Amino acid sequence: MRYKTIVTLSVVLGTVIMLSGFMPREEKRASNLKVLPKNISNEELDKVMDGFKAALGVKCNFCHAASADDPKHLDFASDAKPEKEIARSMMKMTYRINKKDFHIKDVYNPKAVLAVNCITCHRGQAHPDEK
């Protein structure tokens, strides 16, 4: 009787431990979002960032500073680089233009189709006024 109880508990415990590896993990949310919606999904955020990279012809480290702990990785929450604040002000500017001049209501929605966006002026260049 005691042997059956130990075996049964071992099987149940083993099954629980094994299945816990297949449980969905909580998605790590971006922090320090000041213009984009706080509830933006990681997938939507990646699409927005990919759009910035294409529009400006840059990589992530153009706006994001290296991590103090490991310089090979970026600290996406850091505001150490001034380009990040410039990007925020440019986003606000394009949102204002789209809302005021093109009457687009939900400009803060990452899925919104905007009449004016980064590529409108940048055309793949980080500094469009320079040749």
A tleap script that builds the chain and sets N, CA, C and O, in Angstrom:
source leaprc.protein.ff14SB
mol = sequence {
  NMET ARG TYR LYS THR ILE VAL THR LEU SER
  VAL VAL LEU GLY THR VAL ILE MET LEU SER
  GLY PHE MET PRO ARG GLU GLU LYS ARG ALA
  SER ASN LEU LYS VAL LEU PRO LYS ASN ILE
  SER ASN GLU GLU LEU ASP LYS VAL MET ASP
  GLY PHE LYS ALA ALA LEU GLY VAL LYS CYS
  ASN PHE CYS HIE ALA ALA SER ALA ASP ASP
  PRO LYS HIE LEU ASP PHE ALA SER ASP ALA
  LYS PRO GLU LYS GLU ILE ALA ARG SER MET
  MET LYS MET THR TYR ARG ILE ASN LYS LYS
  ASP PHE HIE ILE LYS ASP VAL TYR ASN PRO
  LYS ALA VAL LEU ALA VAL ASN CYS ILE THR
  CYS HIE ARG GLY GLN ALA HIE PRO ASP GLU
  CLYS
}
set mol.1.N position { 0.823 -1.196 0.000 }
set mol.1.CA position { 0.000 0.000 0.000 }
set mol.1.C position { 0.865 1.258 0.000 }
set mol.1.O position { 0.621 2.186 -0.771 }
set mol.2.N position { 1.861 1.283 0.855 }
set mol.2.CA position { 2.739 2.442 0.937 }
set mol.2.C position { 3.519 2.614 -0.364 }
set mol.2.O position { 3.736 3.740 -0.813 }
set mol.3.N position { 3.931 1.534 -0.956 }
set mol.3.CA position { 4.675 1.557 -2.217 }
set mol.3.C position { 3.824 2.184 -3.323 }
set mol.3.O position { 4.328 2.993 -4.102 }
set mol.4.N position { 2.527 1.816 -3.402 }
set mol.4.CA position { 1.620 2.366 -4.418 }
set mol.4.C position { 1.463 3.880 -4.238 }
set mol.4.O position { 1.435 4.619 -5.222 }
set mol.5.N position { 1.363 4.334 -3.014 }
set mol.5.CA position { 1.214 5.760 -2.730 }
set mol.5.C position { 2.453 6.533 -3.177 }
set mol.5.O position { 2.339 7.592 -3.795 }
set mol.6.N position { 3.619 6.010 -2.868 }
set mol.6.CA position { 4.870 6.678 -3.253 }
set mol.6.C position { 5.002 6.723 -4.769 }
set mol.6.O position { 5.381 7.754 -5.326 }
set mol.7.N position { 4.693 5.618 -5.444 }
set mol.7.CA position { 4.773 5.569 -6.908 }
set mol.7.C position { 3.769 6.541 -7.520 }
set mol.7.O position { 4.110 7.283 -8.441 }
set mol.8.N position { 2.539 6.545 -7.017 }
set mol.8.CA position { 1.502 7.438 -7.544 }
set mol.8.C position { 1.904 8.903 -7.362 }
set mol.8.O position { 1.792 9.698 -8.296 }
set mol.9.N position { 2.364 9.257 -6.180 }
set mol.9.CA position { 2.797 10.638 -5.940 }
set mol.9.C position { 3.989 11.004 -6.817 }
set mol.9.O position { 4.068 12.131 -7.308 }
set mol.10.N position { 4.898 10.091 -7.018 }
set mol.10.CA position { 6.064 10.348 -7.874 }
set mol.10.C position { 5.641 10.590 -9.313 }
set mol.10.O position { 6.157 11.492 -9.971 }
set mol.11.N position { 4.698 9.784 -9.805 }
set mol.11.CA position { 4.204 9.951 -11.177 }
set mol.11.C position { 3.485 11.289 -11.319 }
set mol.11.O position { 3.707 12.011 -12.291 }
set mol.12.N position { 2.629 11.623 -10.363 }
set mol.12.CA position { 1.896 12.890 -10.412 }
set mol.12.C position { 2.868 14.064 -10.352 }
set mol.12.O position { 2.757 15.002 -11.141 }
set mol.13.N position { 3.808 14.018 -9.431 }
set mol.13.CA position { 4.786 15.100 -9.300 }
set mol.13.C position { 5.638 15.223 -10.561 }
set mol.13.O position { 5.892 16.331 -11.032 }
set mol.14.N position { 6.072 14.111 -11.100 }
set mol.14.CA position { 6.864 14.125 -12.336 }
set mol.14.C position { 6.087 14.709 -13.497 }
set mol.14.O position { 6.637 15.463 -14.299 }
set mol.15.N position { 4.797 14.362 -13.594 }
set mol.15.CA position { 3.947 14.886 -14.663 }
set mol.15.C position { 3.777 16.395 -14.524 }
set mol.15.O position { 3.868 17.124 -15.511 }
set mol.16.N position { 3.534 16.861 -13.312 }
set mol.16.CA position { 3.372 18.300 -13.072 }
set mol.16.C position { 4.644 19.049 -13.441 }
set mol.16.O position { 4.588 20.085 -14.103 }
set mol.17.N position { 5.776 18.535 -13.020 }
set mol.17.CA position { 7.054 19.193 -13.332 }
set mol.17.C position { 7.295 19.203 -14.834 }
set mol.17.O position { 7.732 20.212 -15.386 }
set mol.18.N position { 7.014 18.082 -15.499 }
set mol.18.CA position { 7.239 17.997 -16.940 }
set mol.18.C position { 6.323 18.960 -17.695 }
set mol.18.O position { 6.766 19.641 -18.620 }
set mol.19.N position { 5.056 19.020 -17.308 }
set mol.19.CA position { 4.107 19.893 -17.996 }
set mol.19.C position { 4.368 21.371 -17.722 }
set mol.19.O position { 4.020 22.216 -18.547 }
set mol.20.N position { 4.967 21.695 -16.593 }
set mol.20.CA position { 5.243 23.101 -16.288 }
set mol.20.C position { 6.233 23.702 -17.284 }
set mol.20.O position { 6.257 24.918 -17.472 }
set mol.21.N position { 7.037 22.876 -17.913 }
set mol.21.CA position { 7.964 23.364 -18.935 }
set mol.21.C position { 7.256 23.827 -20.194 }
set mol.21.O position { 7.824 24.576 -20.989 }
set mol.22.N position { 6.007 23.383 -20.382 }
set mol.22.CA position { 5.248 23.749 -21.572 }
set mol.22.C position { 4.268 24.883 -21.321 }
set mol.22.O position { 3.544 25.288 -22.231 }
set mol.23.N position { 4.236 25.391 -20.118 }
set mol.23.CA position { 3.341 26.494 -19.789 }
set mol.23.C position { 3.840 27.761 -20.475 }
set mol.23.O position { 5.046 28.003 -20.532 }
set mol.24.N position { 2.917 28.570 -20.995 }
set mol.24.CA position { 3.362 29.818 -21.625 }
set mol.24.C position { 3.986 30.741 -20.589 }
set mol.24.O position { 3.454 30.923 -19.494 }
set mol.25.N position { 5.102 31.307 -20.947 }
set mol.25.CA position { 5.789 32.226 -20.034 }
set mol.25.C position { 5.203 33.620 -20.200 }
set mol.25.O position { 4.723 33.991 -21.271 }
set mol.26.N position { 5.255 34.373 -19.125 }
set mol.26.CA position { 4.753 35.737 -19.178 }
set mol.26.C position { 5.670 36.562 -20.072 }
set mol.26.O position { 6.892 36.544 -19.923 }
set mol.27.N position { 5.056 37.285 -21.002 }
set mol.27.CA position { 5.813 38.092 -21.953 }
set mol.27.C position { 6.442 39.277 -21.231 }
set mol.27.O position { 5.752 40.006 -20.518 }
set mol.28.N position { 7.739 39.473 -21.407 }
set mol.28.CA position { 8.416 40.618 -20.801 }
set mol.28.C position { 8.001 41.874 -21.569 }
set mol.28.O position { 8.152 41.945 -22.788 }
set mol.29.N position { 7.489 42.842 -20.857 }
set mol.29.CA position { 6.994 44.069 -21.475 }
set mol.29.C position { 8.096 45.116 -21.551 }
set mol.29.O position { 8.987 45.182 -20.704 }
set mol.30.N position { 8.005 45.921 -22.586 }
set mol.30.CA position { 8.945 47.028 -22.745 }
set mol.30.C position { 8.689 48.050 -21.640 }
set mol.30.O position { 7.561 48.216 -21.177 }
set mol.31.N position { 9.746 48.723 -21.234 }
set mol.31.CA position { 9.593 49.756 -20.213 }
set mol.31.C position { 10.082 51.089 -20.776 }
set mol.31.O position { 10.759 51.138 -21.803 }
set mol.32.N position { 9.730 52.149 -20.092 }
set mol.32.CA position { 10.120 53.507 -20.468 }
set mol.32.C position { 9.518 53.931 -21.807 }
set mol.32.O position { 10.154 54.646 -22.581 }
set mol.33.N position { 8.289 53.486 -22.075 }
set mol.33.CA position { 7.591 53.937 -23.282 }
set mol.33.C position { 6.923 55.268 -22.957 }
set mol.33.O position { 6.101 55.347 -22.044 }
set mol.34.N position { 7.271 56.303 -23.695 }
set mol.34.CA position { 6.732 57.632 -23.414 }
set mol.34.C position { 5.791 58.125 -24.503 }
set mol.34.O position { 4.963 58.999 -24.244 }
set mol.35.N position { 5.897 57.588 -25.711 }
set mol.35.CA position { 5.028 58.004 -26.802 }
set mol.35.C position { 4.161 56.831 -27.265 }
set mol.35.O position { 2.955 56.988 -27.454 }
set mol.36.N position { 4.758 55.686 -27.444 }
set mol.36.CA position { 4.009 54.502 -27.854 }
set mol.36.C position { 3.119 54.031 -26.708 }
set mol.36.O position { 3.428 54.281 -25.543 }
set mol.37.N position { 2.020 53.352 -27.028 }
set mol.37.CA position { 1.121 52.874 -25.969 }
set mol.37.C position { 1.828 51.919 -25.007 }
set mol.37.O position { 2.622 51.078 -25.429 }
set mol.38.N position { 1.539 52.053 -23.735 }
set mol.38.CA position { 2.167 51.203 -22.709 }
set mol.38.C position { 1.788 49.731 -22.880 }
set mol.38.O position { 2.540 48.847 -22.469 }
set mol.39.N position { 0.631 49.466 -23.482 }
set mol.39.CA position { 0.166 48.089 -23.634 }
set mol.39.C position { 0.510 47.497 -25.005 }
set mol.39.O position { -0.074 46.487 -25.397 }
set mol.40.N position { 1.430 48.098 -25.728 }
set mol.40.CA position { 1.822 47.593 -27.038 }
set mol.40.C position { 2.447 46.206 -26.867 }
set mol.40.O position { 3.221 45.970 -25.939 }
set mol.41.N position { 2.100 45.303 -27.771 }
set mol.41.CA position { 2.673 43.957 -27.689 }
set mol.41.C position { 4.117 43.997 -28.181 }
set mol.41.O position { 4.513 44.911 -28.904 }
set mol.42.N position { 4.885 43.008 -27.786 }
set mol.42.CA position { 6.281 42.943 -28.246 }
set mol.42.C position { 6.341 42.828 -29.765 }
set mol.42.O position { 7.233 43.391 -30.399 }
set mol.43.N position { 5.392 42.097 -30.345 }
set mol.43.CA position { 5.357 41.932 -31.799 }
set mol.43.C position { 5.097 43.271 -32.489 }
set mol.43.O position { 5.773 43.608 -33.461 }
set mol.44.N position { 4.122 44.034 -31.994 }
set mol.44.CA position { 3.827 45.348 -32.572 }
set mol.44.C position { 5.003 46.301 -32.385 }
set mol.44.O position { 5.337 47.061 -33.294 }
set mol.45.N position { 5.630 46.262 -31.214 }
set mol.45.CA position { 6.781 47.120 -30.944 }
set mol.45.C position { 7.924 46.801 -31.906 }
set mol.45.O position { 8.575 47.709 -32.425 }
set mol.46.N position { 8.165 45.520 -32.141 }
set mol.46.CA position { 9.211 45.126 -33.090 }
set mol.46.C position { 8.914 45.656 -34.492 }
set mol.46.O position { 9.826 46.090 -35.197 }
set mol.47.N position { 7.642 45.621 -34.900 }
set mol.47.CA position { 7.267 46.135 -36.225 }
set mol.47.C position { 7.511 47.640 -36.316 }
set mol.47.O position { 8.008 48.135 -37.328 }
set mol.48.N position { 7.161 48.362 -35.257 }
set mol.48.CA position { 7.385 49.814 -35.234 }
set mol.48.C position { 8.882 50.109 -35.332 }
set mol.48.O position { 9.301 50.959 -36.117 }
set mol.49.N position { 9.679 49.408 -34.538 }
set mol.49.CA position { 11.133 49.623 -34.545 }
set mol.49.C position { 11.744 49.242 -35.893 }
set mol.49.O position { 12.653 49.919 -36.373 }
set mol.50.N position { 11.252 48.160 -36.508 }
set mol.50.CA position { 11.732 47.773 -37.842 }
set mol.50.C position { 11.408 48.864 -38.859 }
set mol.50.O position { 12.191 49.121 -39.773 }
set mol.51.N position { 10.244 49.507 -38.694 }
set mol.51.CA position { 9.882 50.619 -39.573 }
set mol.51.C position { 10.838 51.792 -39.418 }
set mol.51.O position { 11.228 52.413 -40.407 }
set mol.52.N position { 11.218 52.096 -38.179 }
set mol.52.CA position { 12.189 53.169 -37.944 }
set mol.52.C position { 13.526 52.838 -38.598 }
set mol.52.O position { 14.132 53.684 -39.256 }
set mol.53.N position { 13.976 51.611 -38.415 }
set mol.53.CA position { 15.274 51.207 -38.976 }
set mol.53.C position { 15.265 51.341 -40.493 }
set mol.53.O position { 16.233 51.826 -41.079 }
set mol.54.N position { 14.177 50.914 -41.134 }
set mol.54.CA position { 14.092 50.999 -42.592 }
set mol.54.C position { 13.988 52.454 -43.052 }
set mol.54.O position { 14.636 52.845 -44.023 }
set mol.55.N position { 13.184 53.247 -42.366 }
set mol.55.CA position { 12.964 54.638 -42.766 }
set mol.55.C position { 14.219 55.485 -42.628 }
set mol.55.O position { 14.439 56.403 -43.418 }
set mol.56.N position { 15.042 55.184 -41.632 }
set mol.56.CA position { 16.245 55.978 -41.379 }
set mol.56.C position { 17.521 55.300 -41.849 }
set mol.56.O position { 18.590 55.911 -41.824 }
set mol.57.N position { 17.426 54.049 -42.277 }
set mol.57.CA position { 18.619 53.326 -42.720 }
set mol.57.C position { 19.623 53.120 -41.599 }
set mol.57.O position { 20.830 53.234 -41.813 }
set mol.58.N position { 19.129 52.816 -40.401 }
set mol.58.CA position { 19.999 52.669 -39.229 }
set mol.58.C position { 19.754 51.325 -38.554 }
set mol.58.O position { 18.858 50.570 -38.934 }
set mol.59.N position { 20.575 51.048 -37.542 }
set mol.59.CA position { 20.382 49.867 -36.703 }
set mol.59.C position { 19.918 50.331 -35.327 }
set mol.59.O position { 19.865 51.529 -35.049 }
set mol.60.N position { 19.586 49.379 -34.481 }
set mol.60.CA position { 19.028 49.687 -33.153 }
set mol.60.C position { 19.921 50.614 -32.333 }
set mol.60.O position { 19.429 51.467 -31.594 }
set mol.61.N position { 21.241 50.442 -32.469 }
set mol.61.CA position { 22.162 51.228 -31.636 }
set mol.61.C position { 22.239 52.696 -32.053 }
set mol.61.O position { 22.964 53.471 -31.431 }
set mol.62.N position { 21.517 53.083 -33.076 }
set mol.62.CA position { 21.452 54.493 -33.447 }
set mol.62.C position { 20.736 55.288 -32.346 }
set mol.62.O position { 21.139 56.404 -32.016 }
set mol.63.N position { 19.676 54.705 -31.787 }
set mol.63.CA position { 18.914 55.369 -30.725 }
set mol.63.C position { 19.134 54.754 -29.350 }
set mol.63.O position { 19.036 55.446 -28.336 }
set mol.64.N position { 19.430 53.460 -29.311 }
set mol.64.CA position { 19.535 52.749 -28.037 }
set mol.64.C position { 20.979 52.615 -27.590 }
set mol.64.O position { 21.852 52.233 -28.370 }
set mol.65.N position { 21.220 52.933 -26.327 }
set mol.65.CA position { 22.566 52.890 -25.736 }
set mol.65.C position { 22.951 51.461 -25.361 }
set mol.65.O position { 22.100 50.604 -25.124 }
set mol.66.N position { 24.247 51.242 -25.315 }
set mol.66.CA position { 24.767 49.948 -24.871 }
set mol.66.C position { 24.495 49.773 -23.381 }
set mol.66.O position { 24.456 50.744 -22.626 }
set mol.67.N position { 24.310 48.544 -22.979 }
set mol.67.CA position { 24.084 48.225 -21.571 }
set mol.67.C position { 25.347 48.492 -20.765 }
set mol.67.O position { 26.450 48.188 -21.221 }
set mol.68.N position { 25.198 49.051 -19.590 }
set mol.68.CA position { 26.349 49.305 -18.718 }
set mol.68.C position { 26.949 47.995 -18.220 }
set mol.68.O position { 28.159 47.897 -18.014 }
set mol.69.N position { 26.101 46.993 -18.027 }
set mol.69.CA position { 26.569 45.687 -17.546 }
set mol.69.C position { 27.288 44.891 -18.624 }
set mol.69.O position { 28.292 44.232 -18.355 }
set mol.70.N position { 26.765 44.957 -19.854 }
set mol.70.CA position { 27.339 44.191 -20.958 }
set mol.70.C position { 27.250 45.035 -22.229 }
set mol.70.O position { 26.203 45.058 -22.876 }
set mol.71.N position { 28.317 45.719 -22.595 }
set mol.71.CA position { 28.293 46.618 -23.751 }
set mol.71.C position { 27.946 45.943 -25.082 }
set mol.71.O position { 27.665 46.627 -26.066 }
set mol.72.N position { 27.962 44.610 -25.117 }
set mol.72.CA position { 27.582 43.904 -26.351 }
set mol.72.C position { 26.068 43.875 -26.534 }
set mol.72.O position { 25.578 43.551 -27.616 }
set mol.73.N position { 25.328 44.213 -25.480 }
set mol.73.CA position { 23.873 44.233 -25.535 }
set mol.73.C position { 23.367 45.659 -25.342 }
set mol.73.O position { 24.050 46.505 -24.764 }
set mol.74.N position { 22.163 45.903 -25.835 }
set mol.74.CA position { 21.575 47.237 -25.724 }
set mol.74.C position { 20.657 47.328 -24.509 }
set mol.74.O position { 20.013 46.354 -24.120 }
set mol.75.N position { 20.616 48.510 -23.925 }
set mol.75.CA position { 19.700 48.810 -22.830 }
set mol.75.C position { 18.555 49.615 -23.436 }
set mol.75.O position { 18.626 50.840 -23.533 }
set mol.76.N position { 17.495 48.910 -23.844 }
set mol.76.CA position { 16.409 49.553 -24.576 }
set mol.76.C position { 15.658 50.587 -23.742 }
set mol.76.O position { 15.056 51.500 -24.307 }
set mol.77.N position { 15.675 50.472 -22.430 }
set mol.77.CA position { 14.969 51.427 -21.572 }
set mol.77.C position { 15.769 52.703 -21.320 }
set mol.77.O position { 15.204 53.711 -20.898 }
set mol.78.N position { 17.050 52.671 -21.568 }
set mol.78.CA position { 17.917 53.816 -21.275 }
set mol.78.C position { 17.603 55.015 -22.173 }
set mol.78.O position { 17.276 54.864 -23.350 }
set mol.79.N position { 17.712 56.196 -21.590 }
set mol.79.CA position { 17.567 57.447 -22.346 }
set mol.79.C position { 18.917 58.132 -22.532 }
set mol.79.O position { 18.971 59.346 -22.728 }
set mol.80.N position { 20.001 57.374 -22.474 }
set mol.80.CA position { 21.346 57.943 -22.519 }
set mol.80.C position { 21.675 58.605 -23.857 }
set mol.80.O position { 22.465 59.547 -23.895 }
set mol.81.N position { 21.089 58.133 -24.943 }
set mol.81.CA position { 21.408 58.720 -26.252 }
set mol.81.C position { 20.375 59.783 -26.622 }
set mol.81.O position { 19.173 59.533 -26.533 }
set mol.82.N position { 20.828 60.954 -27.033 }
set mol.82.CA position { 19.883 62.019 -27.385 }
set mol.82.C position { 19.019 61.664 -28.594 }
set mol.82.O position { 17.928 62.211 -28.752 }
set mol.83.N position { 19.486 60.767 -29.436 }
set mol.83.CA position { 18.712 60.373 -30.619 }
set mol.83.C position { 17.367 59.758 -30.229 }
set mol.83.O position { 16.393 59.859 -30.975 }
set mol.84.N position { 17.321 59.133 -29.078 }
set mol.84.CA position { 16.066 58.522 -28.632 }
set mol.84.C position { 15.020 59.594 -28.342 }
set mol.84.O position { 13.854 59.436 -28.703 }
set mol.85.N position { 15.424 60.672 -27.698 }
set mol.85.CA position { 14.484 61.757 -27.417 }
set mol.85.C position { 14.099 62.476 -28.708 }
set mol.85.O position { 12.960 62.919 -28.856 }
set mol.86.N position { 15.036 62.594 -29.633 }
set mol.86.CA position { 14.722 63.188 -30.939 }
set mol.86.C position { 13.683 62.333 -31.650 }
set mol.86.O position { 12.743 62.863 -32.243 }
set mol.87.N position { 13.843 61.010 -31.595 }
set mol.87.CA position { 12.873 60.101 -32.216 }
set mol.87.C position { 11.490 60.291 -31.600 }
set mol.87.O position { 10.486 60.302 -32.312 }
set mol.88.N position { 11.438 60.440 -30.293 }
set mol.88.CA position { 10.149 60.661 -29.628 }
set mol.88.C position { 9.497 61.955 -30.108 }
set mol.88.O position { 8.295 61.987 -30.371 }
set mol.89.N position { 10.286 63.014 -30.220 }
set mol.89.CA position { 9.708 64.288 -30.669 }
set mol.89.C position { 9.269 64.200 -32.127 }
set mol.89.O position { 8.268 64.806 -32.508 }
set mol.90.N position { 9.999 63.461 -32.934 }
set mol.90.CA position { 9.605 63.270 -34.340 }
set mol.90.C position { 8.304 62.463 -34.427 }
set mol.90.O position { 7.452 62.747 -35.269 }
set mol.91.N position { 8.153 61.464 -33.561 }
set mol.91.CA position { 6.909 60.689 -33.540 }
set mol.91.C position { 5.733 61.597 -33.183 }
set mol.91.O position { 4.682 61.542 -33.821 }
set mol.92.N position { 5.916 62.426 -32.166 }
set mol.92.CA position { 4.848 63.348 -31.769 }
set mol.92.C position { 4.509 64.303 -32.909 }
set mol.92.O position { 3.341 64.617 -33.136 }
set mol.93.N position { 5.542 64.766 -33.630 }
set mol.93.CA position { 5.326 65.675 -34.750 }
set mol.93.C position { 4.494 64.996 -35.840 }
set mol.93.O position { 3.527 65.575 -36.334 }
set mol.94.N position { 4.871 63.764 -36.218 }
set mol.94.CA position { 4.114 63.074 -37.272 }
set mol.94.C position { 2.694 62.759 -36.804 }
set mol.94.O position { 1.758 62.799 -37.603 }
set mol.95.N position { 2.525 62.446 -35.524 }
set mol.95.CA position { 1.179 62.199 -35.007 }
set mol.95.C position { 0.326 63.461 -35.119 }
set mol.95.O position { -0.834 63.399 -35.526 }
set mol.96.N position { 0.918 64.628 -34.749 }
set mol.96.CA position { 0.180 65.898 -34.843 }
set mol.96.C position { -0.218 66.180 -36.289 }
set mol.96.O position { -1.357 66.561 -36.558 }
set mol.97.N position { 0.718 65.995 -37.220 }
set mol.97.CA position { 0.429 66.258 -38.640 }
set mol.97.C position { -0.691 65.350 -39.124 }
set mol.97.O position { -1.631 65.808 -39.773 }
set mol.98.N position { -0.593 64.070 -38.813 }
set mol.98.CA position { -1.610 63.119 -39.262 }
set mol.98.C position { -2.978 63.417 -38.660 }
set mol.98.O position { -4.003 63.275 -39.328 }
set mol.99.N position { -2.988 63.826 -37.409 }
set mol.99.CA position { -4.253 64.108 -36.736 }
set mol.99.C position { -4.869 65.411 -37.242 }
set mol.99.O position { -6.061 65.461 -37.547 }
set mol.100.N position { -4.063 66.457 -37.329 }
set mol.100.CA position { -4.572 67.782 -37.693 }
set mol.100.C position { -4.847 67.914 -39.190 }
set mol.100.O position { -5.923 68.363 -39.587 }
set mol.101.N position { -3.892 67.530 -40.009 }
set mol.101.CA position { -4.004 67.782 -41.446 }
set mol.101.C position { -4.673 66.655 -42.227 }
set mol.101.O position { -5.241 66.894 -43.292 }
set mol.102.N position { -4.612 65.430 -41.707 }
set mol.102.CA position { -5.184 64.295 -42.432 }
set mol.102.C position { -6.343 63.647 -41.678 }
set mol.102.O position { -6.915 62.659 -42.139 }
set mol.103.N position { -6.688 64.208 -40.519 }
set mol.103.CA position { -7.849 63.782 -39.731 }
set mol.103.C position { -7.841 62.285 -39.418 }
set mol.103.O position { -8.885 61.633 -39.420 }
set mol.104.N position { -6.659 61.759 -39.152 }
set mol.104.CA position { -6.540 60.367 -38.725 }
set mol.104.C position { -6.751 60.362 -37.218 }
set mol.104.O position { -6.006 61.004 -36.477 }
set mol.105.N position { -7.762 59.640 -36.771 }
set mol.105.CA position { -8.182 59.725 -35.377 }
set mol.105.C position { -7.277 58.954 -34.414 }
set mol.105.O position { -6.874 59.500 -33.387 }
set mol.106.N position { -6.959 57.726 -34.719 }
set mol.106.CA position { -6.237 56.866 -33.772 }
set mol.106.C position { -4.748 56.800 -34.125 }
set mol.106.O position { -4.224 55.722 -34.408 }
set mol.107.N position { -4.074 57.936 -34.110 }
set mol.107.CA position { -2.672 57.988 -34.541 }
set mol.107.C position { -1.740 57.205 -33.627 }
set mol.107.O position { -0.669 56.781 -34.063 }
set mol.108.N position { -2.122 57.004 -32.367 }
set mol.108.CA position { -1.255 56.286 -31.429 }
set mol.108.C position { -1.381 54.769 -31.549 }
set mol.108.O position { -0.637 54.030 -30.905 }
set mol.109.N position { -2.306 54.314 -32.359 }
set mol.109.CA position { -2.463 52.878 -32.586 }
set mol.109.C position { -1.342 52.412 -33.519 }
set mol.109.O position { -1.226 52.927 -34.631 }
set mol.110.N position { -0.514 51.449 -33.093 }
set mol.110.CA position { 0.599 50.998 -33.936 }
set mol.110.C position { 0.142 50.404 -35.266 }
set mol.110.O position { 0.936 50.286 -36.199 }
set mol.111.N position { -1.140 50.027 -35.355 }
set mol.111.CA position { -1.654 49.448 -36.597 }
set mol.111.C position { -2.245 50.508 -37.525 }
set mol.111.O position { -2.649 50.192 -38.644 }
set mol.112.N position { -2.297 51.752 -37.073 }
set mol.112.CA position { -2.876 52.826 -37.878 }
set mol.112.C position { -2.024 53.077 -39.122 }
set mol.112.O position { -0.796 53.010 -39.080 }
set mol.113.N position { -2.704 53.364 -40.217 }
set mol.113.CA position { -2.011 53.729 -41.453 }
set mol.113.C position { -1.912 55.248 -41.462 }
set mol.113.O position { -2.923 55.946 -41.532 }
set mol.114.N position { -0.690 55.748 -41.390 }
set mol.114.CA position { -0.465 57.186 -41.306 }
set mol.114.C position { -0.106 57.749 -42.673 }
set mol.114.O position { 0.625 57.120 -43.438 }
set mol.115.N position { -0.625 58.942 -42.980 }
set mol.115.CA position { -0.303 59.597 -44.246 }
set mol.115.C position { 1.135 60.092 -44.244 }
set mol.115.O position { 1.818 60.040 -45.267 }
set mol.116.N position { 1.588 60.568 -43.103 }
set mol.116.CA position { 2.962 61.060 -42.955 }
set mol.116.C position { 3.638 60.200 -41.896 }
set mol.116.O position { 3.121 60.031 -40.791 }
set mol.117.N position { 4.785 59.666 -42.242 }
set mol.117.CA position { 5.564 58.890 -41.275 }
set mol.117.C position { 7.045 59.169 -41.502 }
set mol.117.O position { 7.391 60.061 -42.277 }
set mol.118.N position { 7.900 58.444 -40.857 }
set mol.118.CA position { 9.344 58.724 -40.892 }
set mol.118.C position { 9.912 58.738 -42.311 }
set mol.118.O position { 10.700 59.615 -42.665 }
set mol.119.N position { 9.508 57.768 -43.108 }
set mol.119.CA position { 10.103 57.631 -44.440 }
set mol.119.C position { 9.691 58.773 -45.374 }
set mol.119.O position { 10.351 59.021 -46.383 }
set mol.120.N position { 8.604 59.462 -45.035 }
set mol.120.CA position { 8.150 60.583 -45.857 }
set mol.120.C position { 9.280 61.591 -46.071 }
set mol.120.O position { 9.468 62.088 -47.182 }
set mol.121.N position { 10.017 61.887 -45.030 }
set mol.121.CA position { 11.119 62.849 -45.126 }
set mol.121.C position { 12.490 62.180 -45.143 }
set mol.121.O position { 13.387 62.618 -45.862 }
set mol.122.N position { 12.651 61.132 -44.360 }
set mol.122.CA position { 13.985 60.534 -44.206 }
set mol.122.C position { 14.431 59.735 -45.424 }
set mol.122.O position { 15.613 59.750 -45.767 }
set mol.123.N position { 13.513 59.041 -46.078 }
set mol.123.CA position { 13.826 58.283 -47.301 }
set mol.123.C position { 15.061 57.393 -47.141 }
set mol.123.O position { 15.893 57.317 -48.045 }
set mol.124.N position { 15.180 56.727 -46.003 }
set mol.124.CA position { 16.289 55.808 -45.775 }
set mol.124.C position { 17.565 56.455 -45.282 }
set mol.124.O position { 18.606 55.800 -45.219 }
set mol.125.N position { 17.503 57.743 -44.928 }
set mol.125.CA position { 18.694 58.458 -44.453 }
set mol.125.C position { 18.472 58.923 -43.009 }
set mol.125.O position { 17.405 59.436 -42.672 }
set mol.126.N position { 19.475 58.740 -42.177 }
set mol.126.CA position { 19.357 59.173 -40.784 }
set mol.126.C position { 19.224 60.689 -40.675 }
set mol.126.O position { 18.493 61.198 -39.826 }
set mol.127.N position { 19.929 61.394 -41.531 }
set mol.127.CA position { 19.909 62.864 -41.533 }
set mol.127.C position { 19.573 63.321 -42.950 }
set mol.127.O position { 20.479 63.554 -43.749 }
set mol.128.N position { 18.276 63.455 -43.278 }
set mol.128.CA position { 17.880 63.720 -44.665 }
set mol.128.C position { 18.337 65.060 -45.221 }
set mol.128.O position { 18.399 65.227 -46.439 }
set mol.129.N position { 18.658 66.017 -44.357 }
set mol.129.CA position { 19.089 67.319 -44.858 }
set mol.129.C position { 20.551 67.318 -45.275 }
set mol.129.O position { 21.019 68.274 -45.893 }
set mol.130.N position { 21.278 66.256 -44.946 }
set mol.130.CA position { 22.690 66.158 -45.335 }
set mol.130.C position { 22.809 65.322 -46.597 }
set mol.130.O position { 22.049 64.372 -46.787 }
set mol.131.N position { 23.743 65.660 -47.448 }
set mol.131.CA position { 23.947 64.876 -48.680 }
set mol.131.C position { 25.289 64.223 -48.652 }
set mol.131.O position { 25.653 63.519 -49.595 }
savepdb mol mol.pdb
quit
